[in-house]
């Protein structure tokens, strides 16, 4: 494994983020910026946590903690 992009969980989370982003762009105008923005940011945080945890992979307890937060 050379990169976090090789992790199956990362690719699944990334694809989910793209799907959620597309779905939230179809929300009604009055919810697009407030609720939609919150949902988009939280979905992006999932893959960001995986990447951050991967950066700490040599410290296995810390890596597991980042994955457990999901």
SEKE-34918 format. One record per residue (C-alpha): x, y, z; residue in one letter; residue number from 1. Coordinates in nm, 3 decimals. Layout:
N
+---------+---------+---------+------+------+
!       X !       Y !       Z ! resn ! resi !
+---------+---------+---------+------+------+
!       X !       Y !       Z !    A !  NUM !
...
+---------+---------+---------+------+------+
This chain:
70
+---------+---------+---------+------+------+
!       X !       Y !       Z ! resn ! resi !
+---------+---------+---------+------+------+
!   0.000 !   0.000 !   0.000 !    X !    1 !
!   0.172 !   0.315 !  -0.121 !    X !    2 !
!  -0.098 !   0.572 !  -0.063 !    X !    3 !
!  -0.426 !   0.632 !   0.116 !    X !    4 !
!  -0.586 !   0.613 !  -0.228 !    X !    5 !
!  -0.515 !   0.240 !  -0.226 !    X !    6 !
!  -0.751 !   0.190 !   0.069 !    X !    7 !
!  -1.091 !   0.052 !  -0.026 !    X !    8 !
!  -1.256 !   0.251 !   0.250 !    X !    9 !
!  -1.112 !   0.574 !   0.108 !    X !   10 !
!  -1.236 !   0.508 !  -0.245 !    X !   11 !
!  -1.582 !   0.420 !  -0.110 !    X !   12 !
!  -1.590 !   0.735 !   0.103 !    X !   13 !
!  -1.474 !   0.948 !  -0.189 !    X !   14 !
!  -1.741 !   0.809 !  -0.421 !    X !   15 !
!  -2.003 !   0.863 !  -0.152 !    X !   16 !
!  -1.887 !   1.224 !  -0.113 !    X !   17 !
!  -1.928 !   1.284 !  -0.486 !    X !   18 !
!  -2.276 !   1.130 !  -0.482 !    X !   19 !
!  -2.382 !   1.336 !  -0.182 !    X !   20 !
!  -2.249 !   1.654 !  -0.341 !    X !   21 !
!  -2.452 !   1.592 !  -0.656 !    X !   22 !
!  -2.766 !   1.514 !  -0.455 !    X !   23 !
!  -2.738 !   1.825 !  -0.240 !    X !   24 !
!  -2.708 !   2.046 !  -0.546 !    X !   25 !
!  -3.063 !   1.938 !  -0.633 !    X !   26 !
!  -3.206 !   2.068 !  -0.305 !    X !   27 !
!  -3.457 !   2.354 !  -0.317 !    X !   28 !
!  -3.299 !   2.699 !  -0.336 !    X !   29 !
!  -3.384 !   2.790 !   0.023 !    X !   30 !
!  -3.202 !   2.480 !   0.155 !    X !   31 !
!  -2.918 !   2.471 !  -0.095 !    X !   32 !
!  -2.678 !   2.697 !   0.092 !    X !   33 !
!  -2.750 !   2.629 !   0.457 !    X !   34 !
!  -2.845 !   2.264 !   0.489 !    X !   35 !
!  -2.676 !   2.156 !   0.167 !    X !   36 !
!  -2.349 !   2.317 !   0.268 !    X !   37 !
!  -2.350 !   2.142 !   0.604 !    X !   38 !
!  -2.417 !   1.803 !   0.447 !    X !   39 !
!  -2.145 !   1.853 !   0.185 !    X !   40 !
!  -1.887 !   1.956 !   0.447 !    X !   41 !
!  -1.967 !   1.662 !   0.673 !    X !   42 !
!  -1.943 !   1.414 !   0.387 !    X !   43 !
!  -1.601 !   1.553 !   0.290 !    X !   44 !
!  -1.485 !   1.517 !   0.649 !    X !   45 !
!  -1.517 !   1.138 !   0.626 !    X !   46 !
!  -1.254 !   1.099 !   0.357 !    X !   47 !
!  -1.041 !   1.372 !   0.518 !    X !   48 !
!  -1.034 !   1.174 !   0.844 !    X !   49 !
!  -0.920 !   0.863 !   0.658 !    X !   50 !
!  -0.640 !   1.059 !   0.492 !    X !   51 !
!  -0.532 !   1.216 !   0.820 !    X !   52 !
!  -0.538 !   0.881 !   0.995 !    X !   53 !
!  -0.336 !   0.724 !   0.715 !    X !   54 !
!  -0.069 !   0.986 !   0.772 !    X !   55 !
!  -0.037 !   0.853 !   1.126 !    X !   56 !
!  -0.041 !   0.487 !   1.024 !    X !   57 !
!   0.286 !   0.402 !   1.189 !    X !   58 !
!   0.115 !   0.480 !   1.519 !    X !   59 !
!  -0.150 !   0.210 !   1.496 !    X !   60 !
!  -0.364 !   0.326 !   1.792 !    X !   61 !
!  -0.392 !   0.675 !   1.641 !    X !   62 !
!  -0.476 !   0.537 !   1.296 !    X !   63 !
!  -0.747 !   0.315 !   1.446 !    X !   64 !
!  -0.885 !   0.612 !   1.639 !    X !   65 !
!  -0.928 !   0.814 !   1.320 !    X !   66 !
!  -1.107 !   0.528 !   1.149 !    X !   67 !
!  -1.323 !   0.467 !   1.455 !    X !   68 !
!  -1.444 !   0.831 !   1.452 !    X !   69 !
!  -1.623 !   0.765 !   1.126 !    X !   70 !
+---------+---------+---------+------+------+
